[in-house]
Amino acid sequence: MIVDLPATTTSKVSKSLVKIREENGVVALGRVLTLVIATTPGVEEEAIEAANDASREHPMRVIVVSVDPDEADGVEPRLDAEIRVGGDAGASEVIVLRAHGPVAHDEESLVMALLLPDAPVVTWWPGAAPAVPGTSPLGRIAQRRITDASSQPDPQAALRALVDSYTPGDADFAWTRLTLWRAQLAAVLDQPPYAPVTEVHVTGAIDSPSTTLLAAWLRMQLDAPTDFVLTDVSEGSHGIHGVTLQRETGPIELIRDVPGVATLRQPGQPLHDVALPRRTLRDCLADELRRLDPDELYGEVIRSGLALLSEPSAEGATA
């Protein structure tokens, strides 16, 4: 069910939620958190769909704040709202706030009256994020703040900017997309012969900040010289391409030549095909919502691991 509330106020939105709950039996019981999505007009639906899917694992209230940063000055203040419940909201209740004029400049006040009481708040910027998420209006009210460097015009520059803006509680989907790669590499190194890694080589597309983070994580964990190559983006070449770990007993190679499938090569063992699909927005969001405390390892990689890397090599690209 979708209820439209044109030219409204947050107070009226809150009262409408109560009315819907009383008349239709839709309750907020069991909601574990409030997810605030900060986005722009025209691109809300993809984020809402991901949140609806993730809500089946994490029942929550979703508040979407849609503001046009390029809106002309002098626009009359106006707030249009939309409430979605039931089949249109997964296991959540979705409140879409489209703000115009001066109203759009006070995002914190827009959402404060709609937050679930005594529940954690997570703020997610699917697109452009503030320079310092932790001090932004919607970041200040959140325990966790999620950005996505890969959605920025220059993903590698956006990743480097996270170094200066990081505060505990920050997260980025560039790190979340590494979960399967990190698990697979850790499992391989947890098997005999346990020889130390002497050199690391990582390759990926230049639009993949996850490639850089993977190199930084391996440099920290293995304490071995690490080289990474960023290549031009061509069809089918997005994301991480592969990792090679050099040891005296021979190299370990995990190379993704086919979308979603990587080949694992190890000395003295047959080839193995490993499922390494690129994670969807729903997967990344659900993964991040599993923990509401600061991700300390991500913080270490951002603040210390990236500094250990030299400038990337480039194949037809400039990092």
Long-range contacts (C-beta under 8 A, 24 or more apart in sequence): 1-84, 1-85, 1-86, 1-87, 1-88, 2-82, 2-83, 2-84, 2-88, 3-82, 3-83, 3-84, 4-80, 4-81, 4-82, 5-80, 5-81, 5-82, 5-83, 6-80, 6-81, 7-78, 7-79, 7-80, 8-79, 8-80, 8-81, 9-79, 10-79, 10-97, 10-109, 10-110, 10-111, 10-112, 10-113, 10-114, 11-113, 12-81, 13-81, 13-83, 13-95, 13-97, 13-113, 13-114, 14-113, 14-114, 16-83, 17-83, 17-93, 17-95, 17-114, 20-83, 20-85, 24-85, 24-86, 26-85, 26-86, 26-93, 28-61, 28-93, 28-116, 30-59, 31-59, 31-60, 31-61, 31-92, 31-93, 31-116, 31-119, 32-58, 32-59, 32-60, 32-119, 32-120, 33-58, 33-60, 33-61, 33-116, 33-119, 33-120, 33-121, 33-122, 33-289, 33-292, 34-60, 34-61, 34-62, 34-63, 34-114, 34-115, 34-116, 34-119, 34-120, 34-121, 34-122, 35-60, 35-61, 35-62, 35-63, 35-92, 35-122, 35-123, 35-124, 35-289, 36-63, 36-65, 36-111, 36-121, 36-122, 36-123, 36-124, 36-138, 36-141, 36-142, 37-62, 37-63, 37-64, 37-65, 37-123, 37-124, 37-126, 38-65, 38-67, 38-107, 38-123, 38-124, 38-125, 38-129, 38-138, 39-64, 39-65, 39-66, 39-125, 39-126, 39-127, 40-66, 40-67, 40-68, 40-69, 40-127, 40-128, 41-66, 41-67, 41-68, 41-98, 43-126, 43-127, 44-96, 46-126, 46-281, 47-124, 47-126, 47-281, 48-84, 48-94, 48-96, 49-282, 50-280, 50-281, 50-282, 50-285, 51-90, 51-92, 51-94, 51-285, 52-89, 52-90, 52-91, 52-92, 52-94, 53-90, 53-282, 53-286, 54-282, 54-285, 54-286, 54-289, 55-89, 55-90, 55-91, 55-92, 56-90, 56-91, 57-286, 57-289, 58-286, 58-289, 58-290, 59-91, 59-92, 60-92, 60-289, 61-92, 61-93, 61-95, 61-114, 61-115, 61-116, 61-119, 62-89, 62-92, 62-93, 62-94, 62-95, 63-95, 63-97, 63-111, 63-114, 63-115, 64-94, 64-95, 64-96, 64-97, 65-97, 65-99, 65-107, 65-110, 65-111, 65-138, 66-96, 66-97, 66-98, 66-99, 67-98, 67-99, 67-104, 67-107, 68-100, 68-104, 69-128, 71-100, 71-101, 71-104, 74-101, 75-100, 75-101, 76-100, 76-101, 77-101, 77-102, 77-103, 78-103, 79-103, 79-110, 106-137, 107-137, 107-138, 108-137, 108-138, 108-140, 108-141, 111-138, 111-141, 112-141, 115-141, 120-144, 120-292, 122-146, 122-288, 122-289, 122-292, 124-285, 126-151, 126-281, 127-151, 128-152, 131-161, 131-165, 132-165, 132-167, 133-165, 133-167, 133-170, 134-165, 134-166, 134-167, 134-169, 134-170, 135-167, 142-169, 143-169, 143-292, 143-293, 144-169, 144-170, 144-171, 144-288, 144-292, 144-294, 145-169, 145-170, 145-171, 146-171, 146-172, 146-173, 146-285, 146-288, 147-171, 147-172, 147-173, 148-172, 148-173, 148-174, 149-173, 149-174, 149-209, 150-174, 150-177, 150-207, 150-208, 150-209, 150-210, 155-206, 155-207, 155-208, 155-209, 156-206, 156-209, 156-212, 156-230, 156-319, 158-209, 159-209, 159-212, 159-213, 159-306, 160-306, 162-302, 163-302, 163-303, 163-306, 163-307, 166-299, 166-302, 166-303, 168-294, 168-299, 169-294, 170-294, 170-298, 170-299, 170-302, 171-288, 171-295, 171-298, 172-209, 172-298, 173-281, 173-284, 173-288, 174-208, 174-209, 174-210, 174-213, 175-210, 175-213, 175-295, 175-298, 175-301, 176-279, 176-284, 176-287, 176-288, 177-210, 177-239, 177-278, 177-279, 177-284, 178-210, 178-213, 178-214, 178-217, 179-279, 179-287, 180-275, 180-276, 180-277, 180-279, 181-210, 181-214, 181-240, 181-243, 181-254, 181-276, 182-214, 182-217, 184-254, 184-262, 184-264, 184-274, 184-276, 185-218, 185-243, 185-245, 185-254, 188-245, 188-252, 188-254, 188-264, 188-266, 189-245, 189-252, 193-249, 195-247, 195-248, 195-249, 196-222, 196-224, 196-247, 196-248, 197-222, 197-224, 197-245, 197-246, 197-247, 198-224, 198-225, 198-246, 198-247, 198-248, 199-224, 199-225, 199-226, 199-227, 199-245, 199-246, 200-224, 200-225, 200-226, 200-227, 200-243, 200-244, 200-245, 200-246, 201-226, 201-227, 201-228, 201-229, 201-243, 201-244, 201-246, 202-226, 202-227, 202-228, 202-229, 202-240, 202-242, 202-243, 202-244, 203-228, 203-229, 203-230, 203-231, 203-240, 203-241, 203-242, 203-243, 204-228, 204-229, 204-230, 204-231, 204-239, 204-240, 204-241, 205-230, 205-231, 205-232, 205-233, 205-237, 205-238, 205-239, 205-241, 206-230, 206-231, 206-232, 206-233, 206-314, 206-317, 206-319, 207-233, 207-238, 208-238, 208-239, 208-240, 210-239, 210-240, 211-239, 211-240, 211-241, 212-306, 212-309, 212-312, 213-301, 213-305, 213-306, 214-240, 214-243, 215-309, 215-312, 216-301, 216-305, 216-306, 216-308, 216-309, 217-301, 217-305, 218-243, 218-245, 219-305, 219-308, 219-309, 220-300, 220-301, 220-304, 220-305, 220-308, 226-308, 226-309, 227-310, 227-313, 228-309, 228-312, 228-313, 229-312, 229-313, 229-314, 229-315, 230-312, 230-313, 230-314, 230-315, 230-317, 230-319, 231-314, 231-315, 231-316, 231-317, 232-315, 232-316, 232-317, 238-278, 239-278
